[in-house]
Amino acid sequence: MAHHITPRLSETKTTMDGLGSKVFAISGIIGLVGLIVAVVFGMQTDDSMRHFSFSYLVNYAYFLSISLGAFTFIPLMFVTKASWNVVLRRLAEVTVAVMPVLALLAIPVIYFSSNIYGWAAPGAEHIHALKHKAGYLNQTAFAIRWVIYFAIWTGYSLFYWRSSVRQDTTGDVEITKKMEKLSGSAILIGALTIAAAAFDLVMSIDPLWFSTIFGIYYWCGGFVTFFDMLTLAIMGLQNSGRMEKIISPEHFHDLGKLMFAFTFFWGYIAFSQYMLYWYANIPEETSWFLRRSVYGWGIVGFVTLFATLLLPFAGLISYYAKRNRKMMAFWGFWIPIAQWINLYWVIMPEFSDSFIFSPMDVALFFGIGGIWFAAIVKLASQNSLVPTKDPRLEDSLRFENA
């Protein structure tokens, strides 16, 4: 394998400088306006904010899943002692370090839980099939579990981010060793809490339906979307004159491989879930899919199949596609949109039997997304965009695919 001269960090910008404050302000304003517009739309509907509640859940679950994807990526890289990712890892660290903001954004979900979840709806206590679940599916336990989830996610995410930033100053190799030691537990505990959170946040909307594979289904959608967003973020920074000489087509190639691999894995999980229920043909299980195959929702399901799996699979399978900047940018936009549509198809049929789409859905996408992105930019602006003294930085700068 041929080697090239390692680019020097001093040859390219690795800080946000004035760009950070501009993007933060624009994103924050978009977020606040989006939330205000959505609340106004919600108050004009005659359903006690029920439509608003479901739309809020769709968009909140979507952006949370992306940060949880970053949460998985960081310890996975430390456990495997991979070096290729070091130059872009700081962007992952700030994406997950916004957990305190996501915790605040979870408050409306908990507040409007009686609008969203069948187990919290008035009269649910009289449903015989739910009586044995009442100890778990109740509003107090629901809120307590979310406090626990965010305490764990915030603890781990701030540890990684702060440790990485501290190493920029000290250059202490022991910091990397500590992060490596903690990463095994981060992966295990992260997997358990993310699966449990997916059950609580999305699957329990219909408390009579259950799927043991749903946690992976939800996580994988966020994981692949994280790689798409990371790719677009890097391209945006490079277009602004930052990180140009340190993140190369070799790094984009690996991001493309991850996008392709987890697009396929998501499809495998989605098919496995559907196939098992179709084969068993148990009414309380098949009713979930039946509701999503009639009155317009079936069309959305087919759109999801092609947009989320088949087209990206075909588009990313080649070596050329993963090294072509325009194609990577295209799929970086395409897959996140497709994953949002998929999550909409999963959640909204519980609100309306017939397909429904509202400007409020768009307003909340920009509302929650704007606040989320503004928080990420704020953190990214405080320090270097690259872990400047990570012991594997040199290998990352020299990285080449075999």
C-alpha positions as CSV (number, residue, x, y, z in Angstrom):
1,M,0.0,0.0,0.0
2,A,1.4,3.3,-1.0
3,H,1.9,6.0,1.5
4,H,1.5,9.7,1.1
5,I,2.7,12.7,3.0
6,T,0.5,13.3,6.1
7,P,-1.3,16.6,5.8
8,R,-0.5,19.1,8.6
9,L,-3.5,20.3,10.7
10,S,-2.0,23.8,10.4
11,E,-2.7,23.7,6.7
12,T,-6.5,23.8,7.1
13,K,-9.1,25.3,9.4
14,T,-10.2,23.1,12.2
15,T,-12.4,25.5,14.1
16,M,-15.8,27.0,13.4
17,D,-14.7,30.6,14.0
18,G,-17.4,33.1,13.0
19,L,-19.3,30.5,11.1
20,G,-20.5,28.8,14.3
21,S,-22.3,31.8,15.7
22,K,-24.0,32.5,12.3
23,V,-25.2,28.9,11.9
24,F,-26.2,28.7,15.6
25,A,-28.3,31.8,15.3
26,I,-30.0,30.8,12.0
27,S,-30.7,27.2,13.2
28,G,-32.0,28.4,16.6
29,I,-34.4,30.9,15.0
30,I,-35.6,28.3,12.5
31,G,-36.2,26.0,15.5
32,L,-38.1,28.5,17.6
33,V,-40.2,29.7,14.7
34,G,-41.0,26.1,13.7
35,L,-42.1,25.2,17.3
36,I,-44.2,28.3,17.6
37,V,-45.9,27.7,14.2
38,A,-46.6,24.0,15.1
39,V,-48.1,25.0,18.5
40,V,-50.4,27.5,16.7
41,F,-51.5,24.8,14.2
42,G,-52.0,22.4,17.1
43,M,-54.2,24.8,19.1
44,Q,-56.4,25.4,16.0
45,T,-57.3,21.8,15.8
46,D,-60.2,20.5,17.8
47,D,-58.6,17.4,19.2
48,S,-56.9,18.6,22.4
49,M,-53.5,18.8,20.7
50,R,-53.6,15.1,19.8
51,H,-52.4,15.6,16.2
52,F,-49.6,17.9,17.6
53,S,-48.6,15.2,20.1
54,F,-48.2,12.5,17.4
55,S,-46.4,14.8,15.0
56,Y,-44.1,16.0,17.8
57,L,-43.3,12.3,18.6
58,V,-42.4,11.5,15.0
59,N,-39.9,14.3,14.8
60,Y,-38.5,13.9,18.3
61,A,-38.0,10.2,17.9
62,Y,-36.3,10.9,14.6
63,F,-33.6,13.3,15.9
64,L,-33.1,11.4,19.1
65,S,-32.3,8.3,17.0
66,I,-29.5,10.1,15.2
67,S,-27.8,11.1,18.4
68,L,-28.2,7.6,19.7
69,G,-26.6,6.4,16.5
70,A,-23.6,8.6,17.4
71,F,-23.7,7.3,20.9
72,T,-23.1,3.8,19.5
73,F,-20.5,4.8,17.0
74,I,-18.0,6.4,19.5
75,P,-17.5,3.4,21.9
76,L,-17.5,1.0,19.0
77,M,-14.5,2.8,17.5
78,F,-12.7,2.8,20.8
79,V,-13.4,-0.9,21.4
80,T,-12.0,-1.9,18.0
81,K,-9.2,0.6,18.3
82,A,-9.9,1.9,14.9
83,S,-7.9,4.8,13.7
84,W,-9.6,5.9,10.4
85,N,-12.4,7.7,12.3
86,V,-10.3,10.0,14.5
87,V,-10.4,13.0,12.2
88,L,-14.2,13.0,12.2
89,R,-14.9,11.7,15.7
90,R,-15.3,15.1,17.3
91,L,-18.4,15.7,15.1
92,A,-19.9,12.5,16.5
93,E,-19.0,13.5,20.0
94,V,-20.9,16.8,19.8
95,T,-23.8,15.1,18.1
96,V,-24.4,12.9,21.2
97,A,-23.3,15.4,23.8
98,V,-26.5,17.4,23.2
99,M,-28.4,14.8,25.2
100,P,-29.3,17.4,27.9
101,V,-31.1,19.4,25.2
102,L,-32.9,16.2,24.0
103,A,-33.9,15.5,27.6
104,L,-35.6,18.9,27.7
105,L,-37.3,18.2,24.4
106,A,-38.7,15.0,25.8
107,I,-40.9,16.9,28.3
108,P,-43.8,17.4,25.8
109,V,-43.8,13.7,25.0
110,I,-44.2,12.8,28.7
111,Y,-46.7,15.7,29.2
112,F,-48.9,14.6,26.3
113,S,-48.5,10.9,26.9
114,S,-52.3,10.5,27.4
115,N,-52.8,11.8,23.9
116,I,-50.2,9.4,22.4
117,Y,-50.1,6.1,24.2
118,G,-53.0,3.6,24.4
119,W,-51.9,2.6,27.9
120,A,-52.2,6.2,29.2
121,A,-55.5,7.0,27.5
122,P,-58.6,7.5,29.7
123,G,-60.3,4.2,30.3
124,A,-57.2,2.1,29.6
125,E,-57.2,0.7,33.1
126,H,-60.4,-1.2,32.3
127,I,-58.8,-3.1,29.3
128,H,-58.3,-6.6,30.6
129,A,-55.3,-7.2,28.3
130,L,-53.5,-4.3,29.9
131,K,-54.0,-5.0,33.5
132,H,-50.9,-7.2,33.8
133,K,-48.8,-4.5,32.2
134,A,-50.1,-1.7,34.4
135,G,-47.1,-1.9,36.7
136,Y,-44.8,-1.1,33.8
137,L,-47.0,0.9,31.5
138,N,-48.0,3.8,33.7
139,Q,-47.1,7.5,33.5
140,T,-45.0,7.6,36.6
141,A,-42.9,4.6,35.6
142,F,-42.7,6.0,32.1
143,A,-41.3,9.3,33.3
144,I,-38.8,7.6,35.7
145,R,-37.5,5.4,33.0
146,W,-36.8,8.4,30.8
147,V,-34.9,10.1,33.6
148,I,-32.8,7.0,33.9
149,Y,-32.2,6.7,30.1
150,F,-31.1,10.3,29.8
151,A,-28.9,10.1,33.0
152,I,-27.0,7.2,31.4
153,W,-26.8,8.6,27.9
154,T,-25.8,12.1,29.2
155,G,-23.2,10.6,31.6
156,Y,-21.5,8.6,28.8
157,S,-21.7,11.2,26.1
158,L,-20.3,14.0,28.3
159,F,-17.5,11.8,29.5
160,Y,-16.4,11.1,25.9
161,W,-16.7,14.7,24.7
162,R,-15.0,16.3,27.8
163,S,-12.2,13.7,27.8
164,S,-11.5,14.2,24.2
165,V,-11.5,18.0,24.6
166,R,-9.2,17.7,27.6
167,Q,-6.8,15.6,25.6
168,D,-6.5,18.4,23.1
169,T,-4.7,20.3,25.9
170,T,-2.8,17.7,27.8
171,G,-2.0,15.1,25.1
172,D,-2.3,12.5,27.8
173,V,-2.5,9.0,26.2
174,E,-4.1,7.6,29.4
175,I,-7.3,9.5,28.5
176,T,-7.6,7.3,25.4
177,K,-7.0,4.2,27.5
178,K,-9.7,5.2,29.9
179,M,-12.2,5.8,27.1
180,E,-11.3,2.4,25.6
181,K,-11.9,0.7,29.0
182,L,-15.3,2.3,29.4
183,S,-16.4,1.5,25.9
184,G,-17.4,-2.1,26.4
185,S,-19.9,-1.1,29.1
186,A,-21.1,1.8,27.0
187,I,-22.0,-0.5,24.1
188,L,-23.8,-3.0,26.3
189,I,-25.7,-0.5,28.5
190,G,-26.3,1.6,25.4
191,A,-27.9,-1.3,23.6
192,L,-30.1,-2.2,26.5
193,T,-31.3,1.4,27.1
194,I,-31.8,2.2,23.5
195,A,-33.9,-0.9,23.0
196,A,-36.0,-0.2,26.1
197,A,-36.4,3.4,25.0
198,A,-37.6,2.3,21.6
199,F,-40.2,0.1,23.2
200,D,-41.4,2.9,25.5
201,L,-41.2,5.8,23.0
202,V,-42.7,4.2,19.8
203,M,-43.8,0.5,20.3
204,S,-45.9,1.2,23.3
205,I,-48.2,3.6,21.4
206,D,-50.1,0.4,20.7
207,P,-49.7,-1.5,24.0
208,L,-51.3,-4.6,22.7
209,W,-48.7,-5.0,19.9
210,F,-45.1,-6.1,20.6
211,S,-41.9,-7.0,18.8
212,T,-38.7,-8.1,20.4
213,I,-36.8,-6.9,17.3
214,F,-38.3,-3.4,17.3
215,G,-35.4,-1.9,19.4
216,I,-32.9,-2.9,16.7
217,Y,-35.3,-1.6,14.0
218,Y,-35.5,1.8,15.5
219,W,-31.8,2.0,16.4
220,C,-30.6,0.9,13.0
221,G,-32.6,3.6,11.3
222,G,-31.0,6.2,13.4
223,F,-27.5,4.7,13.0
224,V,-27.5,4.8,9.2
225,T,-29.0,8.3,9.3
226,F,-26.2,9.4,11.6
227,F,-23.6,8.4,8.9
228,D,-25.6,10.3,6.3
229,M,-25.8,13.4,8.4
230,L,-22.1,13.1,9.3
231,T,-21.2,12.9,5.6
232,L,-23.2,16.1,4.8
233,A,-21.8,17.9,7.8
234,I,-18.2,17.2,6.7
235,M,-19.0,18.3,3.1
236,G,-20.5,21.5,4.4
237,L,-17.5,22.2,6.5
238,Q,-15.2,21.5,3.6
239,N,-17.2,23.8,1.3
240,S,-16.6,26.5,3.9
241,G,-12.9,26.0,3.8
242,R,-12.6,23.8,6.9
243,M,-11.2,20.3,7.3
244,E,-10.3,20.2,3.6
245,K,-6.9,18.5,3.7
246,I,-7.5,16.1,6.5
247,I,-10.7,14.3,5.5
248,S,-10.1,12.6,2.2
249,P,-12.0,10.4,-0.3
250,E,-10.6,7.5,1.8
251,H,-12.7,8.6,4.8
252,F,-15.8,9.2,2.6
253,H,-15.3,5.7,1.2
254,D,-15.6,4.2,4.7
255,L,-18.6,6.3,5.5
256,G,-20.2,5.0,2.3
257,K,-19.5,1.5,3.3
258,L,-21.2,2.0,6.6
259,M,-24.2,3.7,4.9
260,F,-24.5,0.7,2.5
261,A,-24.0,-1.9,5.2
262,F,-26.6,-0.5,7.6
263,T,-29.0,0.2,4.9
264,F,-29.0,-3.5,4.1
265,F,-29.0,-4.4,7.8
266,W,-32.1,-2.2,8.4
267,G,-33.8,-3.9,5.5
268,Y,-33.0,-7.3,6.9
269,I,-34.4,-6.4,10.3
270,A,-37.6,-4.8,8.7
271,F,-38.2,-7.9,6.6
272,S,-37.5,-10.3,9.5
273,Q,-40.1,-8.5,11.6
274,Y,-42.7,-8.5,8.8
275,M,-42.1,-12.1,7.7
276,L,-42.4,-13.6,11.2
277,Y,-45.8,-11.9,11.8
278,W,-47.0,-12.8,8.4
279,Y,-46.0,-16.5,8.9
280,A,-47.5,-16.7,12.4
281,N,-50.7,-14.9,11.4
282,I,-51.7,-14.0,15.0
283,P,-54.5,-11.4,15.0
284,E,-53.0,-9.1,17.7
285,E,-49.7,-9.0,15.8
286,T,-50.9,-8.8,12.2
287,S,-53.3,-6.0,13.0
288,W,-50.4,-3.6,13.4
289,F,-49.3,-4.3,9.8
290,L,-52.9,-4.4,8.5
291,R,-53.5,-0.8,9.8
292,R,-50.4,0.3,7.9
293,S,-51.5,-1.3,4.6
294,V,-54.9,0.3,4.0
295,Y,-56.4,3.8,3.4
296,G,-53.3,5.2,1.8
297,W,-50.8,3.9,4.4
298,G,-50.0,0.9,2.1
299,I,-48.6,3.3,-0.5
300,V,-46.4,5.0,2.1
301,G,-45.2,1.5,3.1
302,F,-44.2,0.7,-0.5
303,V,-42.5,4.1,-0.8
304,T,-40.5,3.3,2.3
305,L,-39.5,-0.1,0.9
306,F,-38.0,1.4,-2.2
307,A,-36.7,4.7,-0.8
308,T,-35.2,3.3,2.3
309,L,-33.8,0.0,1.2
310,L,-33.9,-1.0,-2.5
311,L,-32.8,2.3,-4.2
312,P,-30.0,3.1,-1.6
313,F,-28.8,-0.5,-1.8
314,A,-28.5,-0.3,-5.6
315,G,-27.0,3.2,-5.4
316,L,-24.3,2.6,-2.9
317,I,-23.2,-0.9,-3.8
318,S,-20.5,0.1,-6.2
319,Y,-16.9,1.2,-5.3
320,Y,-17.4,4.3,-7.6
321,A,-20.4,5.5,-5.7
322,K,-18.7,5.5,-2.3
323,R,-15.8,7.7,-3.7
324,N,-17.9,10.1,-5.8
325,R,-18.7,13.2,-3.8
326,K,-21.9,14.1,-5.6
327,M,-23.3,10.6,-5.2
328,M,-22.4,10.5,-1.6
329,A,-24.1,13.9,-1.1
330,F,-27.2,12.7,-2.9
331,W,-27.6,9.6,-0.7
332,G,-26.7,11.7,2.3
333,F,-29.8,13.7,1.6
334,W,-32.0,10.9,0.3
335,I,-31.6,8.3,3.1
336,P,-32.5,10.7,6.0
337,I,-35.6,11.7,4.2
338,A,-36.6,8.1,3.6
339,Q,-35.9,7.2,7.2
340,W,-38.2,10.0,8.3
341,I,-41.0,8.8,6.0
342,N,-40.5,5.3,7.5
343,L,-40.8,6.6,11.1
344,Y,-43.9,8.6,10.0
345,W,-45.4,5.4,8.6
346,V,-44.6,3.6,11.9
347,I,-46.2,6.2,14.2
348,M,-48.9,8.2,12.5
349,P,-51.4,5.3,11.6
350,E,-52.0,5.2,15.4
351,F,-53.4,8.7,15.1
352,S,-55.3,8.4,11.9
353,D,-56.6,5.3,10.0
354,S,-56.3,7.2,6.7
355,F,-53.1,8.7,5.4
356,I,-52.7,12.3,6.7
357,F,-49.9,14.9,6.3
358,S,-50.0,18.4,7.7
359,P,-47.9,21.5,7.6
360,M,-47.5,21.0,11.3
361,D,-45.4,17.9,10.6
362,V,-43.0,20.1,8.5
363,A,-43.0,22.8,11.2
364,L,-42.1,20.4,13.9
365,F,-39.4,18.8,11.8
366,F,-37.7,22.2,11.5
367,G,-38.6,23.1,15.0
368,I,-37.1,20.2,16.8
369,G,-34.4,19.7,14.2
370,G,-33.4,23.4,14.4
371,I,-33.0,23.4,18.1
372,W,-31.1,20.0,18.0
373,F,-28.8,21.3,15.3
374,A,-28.2,24.6,17.0
375,A,-27.1,22.8,20.1
376,I,-24.7,20.6,18.1
377,V,-23.2,23.7,16.4
378,K,-22.9,25.5,19.8
379,L,-20.8,22.6,21.2
380,A,-18.8,22.2,18.0
381,S,-17.9,25.9,18.1
382,Q,-16.3,25.7,21.5
383,N,-13.2,23.6,20.5
384,S,-11.3,22.2,17.6
385,L,-13.4,20.1,15.1
386,V,-10.6,17.5,15.3
387,P,-9.1,15.7,18.4
388,T,-5.7,17.3,17.8
389,K,-3.7,15.2,20.2
390,D,-5.3,11.8,19.9
391,P,-2.6,9.2,19.7
392,R,-4.1,7.7,16.6
393,L,-4.5,11.0,14.7
394,E,-1.4,10.4,12.6
395,D,-2.8,7.0,11.4
396,S,-6.2,8.6,10.7
397,L,-4.6,11.4,8.6
398,R,-2.6,8.7,6.6
399,F,-5.6,6.4,6.3
400,E,-6.0,4.6,2.9
401,N,-8.4,1.8,2.0
402,A,-6.6,-1.4,1.0
